[in-house]
Amino acid sequence: MGISFRSKSFSVRLTRQVVLVMLVTMSFISGLIFIWATASMVMMSQSHYHDVLDVTNQKVGKILTAVEVAAINNVSEIERNLDSPERVVTAMKGELELNPHVVGCGLAFVPDYYPQQGHWFEPYVVRREDGKVEALQIGSASHDYLKSEWYLKALNEEDGYWSNPYYDADGAKTMLCTYSKPVHDAQGRTVAVFGADVSLDWLKEQLHEIDKSERQHFLVLDSTDRSFTPYSFIIGRKGDYIVHPDEHRILHENYKEEAKHTNTEDDDLLVISMQKGKSGHKIIDVDDIISYVFYAPLEQTGWSMAIVVPAFTIFFMGIVVGCITLLLLAIGLMVVFHICYVSIRRATRPLQQLSVSADEVAKGNFHTQLPVIKHDDEIKLLRDSFDTMQQSLSQYVKQLTNTTAQKAAIESEIHVARNIQMSMLPKVFPPFPERSDIDIFGQLTPAKAVGGDLFDFYLNDDQLFFCVGDVSGKGVPASLVMAVARSLFRNISAHVAEPHRIVTSLNEALADGNETNMFVTLFVGVVNLENGCLTYCNAGHNEPILMSDNVQFMTCDPNLPVGIETHWDFTLQETQLAPGTTLFIYTDGLNEAENAVQEQFGDNRMLAKAGEMLSESLTSEQIVNEMTDAVHRFVGDAEPSDDMTMLAIQYKGK
């Protein structure tokens, strides 16, 4: 069957492995880039917003310094013209026209300084929206400046005082903060407080420009969504909002009070740091949004400015960089996959051709043309190996064909040899149906096609001659020795009646010129059927079992097997068989039979089985069959390792 290259393409599998390695590597690098980009954005944001705060502080400081300088100059001019309220007003108008950041300025005199002007006298000069400068007198019981913060604080502040923001309903009619400074007469007495009012609109405009710039910086289009939009605010000395995108909070809400309600230590520390005029940043929850708060003081005022940036906005650029990196990675991997697939497929095409050729060789087409490999590389070596294999297979098949034919011939010859061998053994049972004094049954089961076991018996007058033998080794050599031993037994026993002399003659014949060192264990016996006398000689064979009143092994002298040593003095033994006695003779293929776990059948199991059969009055054939079934049940599916022969001789008497 051919190989499907579409489903099992080596080029695709190799390409996938290459891309997988690159994917893992690039994913790791991408993760590092993502972390680096996020950390870099945080560090850049910190540096950026602190720079923004510094620049804003410098801009505000420059304007406030200009206001302070103008106020100091105006106070000097006023002190020279205190004798004339008209000239004082004229000096304030000139100052207002010269300083565009001052929306109005006033001079609040101590009570009854000019008796003709009344108890409250506060000339005020204001620039209207059309640019015209207007002079007013706003001091009155309803506008009691004597209780104003900017007035009270400045009386004793020679260096001047910046007030908290407030709404001026009588003069400028807008949100103001006032820089106030005491005015002295010629005797050095404090007679008035000069105040230069600065509208908070320019501060809101400054923060609006910052917020607008940051929205553009982070590509935030919806300025109303606080989840993404950076914004800035300013708080006063007491924590009141001076400038905030939500105008409802200005002077109506207090950042310090809000921090108390959050019950978080970070919020409290942030408020304390801002009120102490420190700078830095913290990550806190602002209006249920995790945000970075960058803060710095406005040095001259005691105020503190903060920029609130949602954490997601800062991380957004890192996420964008990471996503772009992943997108480029995906595109790059697709390109690499295509390039690798094309290159690897082109490089591995000869492997596909070799596989097709191998399929043809597997079908028996040994002369199939192999592809031509132009490059001198590993594939070329593989092609040469295929070529060598192709030639070797062709020769091997020829040899295998000849060997198969020879094997078939040998098997046929072995089959003939088996038939010849088995024909040499007694095969007609019962062998002596005319006699009632003897019952014999024998069986040989070779482990291979031919075996080395033998058994034989015959009657001569009233004497039963028999033998059981086991040739060392197996197969054809053992079968040849078996045939020789059986023939010698027949020939010798025809002239010699004593078992030990039969064995001695057999030994001399087999031991002479035994270059293969093969030997035969042999049990030879003669039963006198008239009186049941058994004479026997055991040449290294297993002790037979006597089954009479009980079951026991026969006593045998330790003689050598035949064929080992010439001139061995084999002994003769004798015993009396009572009527009903069974002599069970076997080869070691029975007691040494092994099961799947290499456990032997053993003498004990053999004696136990013989004991079971003793009380059943079985025939010799039944005894052999019962023993055969017992050993087969024990061995199971294990392969036999040796020939197995059993001969049962049952003496019944006259």
Secondary structure, 3 states (H helix, E strand, C coil): CCCCCCCCCHHHHHHHHHHHHHHHHHHHHHHHHHHHHHHHHHHHHHHHHHHHHHHHHHHHHHHHHHHHHHHHHHHHHHHHCCCCHHHHHHHHHHHHHHCCCEEEEEEEECCCCCHHHCCCCCEEEEECCCCCEEEEECCCCCCCHHHCHHHHHHCCCCCCEECCCEEECCCCCEEEEEEEEEEECCCCCEEEEEEEEEECHHHHHHHHHHHHHHHHHCCCCCCCCCCCCCEEEEECCCCEEEECCCHHHCCCCEHHHHHHHHCCHHHHHHHHHHHCCCCEEEEEEECCEEEEEEEEEECCCCEEEEEEEEHHHHHHHHHHHHHHHHHHHHHHHHHHHHHHHHHHHHHHHHHHHHHHHHHHHHCCCCCCCCCCCCCCCHHHHHHHHHHHHHHHHHHHHHHHHHHHHHHHHHHHHHHHHHHHHHHHCCCCCCCCCCCCCEEEEEEEECCCCCCCEEEEEEEECCEEEEEEEEECCCHHHHHHHHHHHHHHHHHHHCCCCCHHHHHHHHHHHHHCCCCCCCCEEEEEEEEECCCCEEEEEEECCCCCEEECCCEEECCCCCCCCECCCCCCCCCCEEEECCCCEEEEEECHHHHCCECCCCCECHHHHHHHHHHHHHCCCCCHHHHHHHHHHHHHHHHCCCCCCCCEEEEEEEECCC
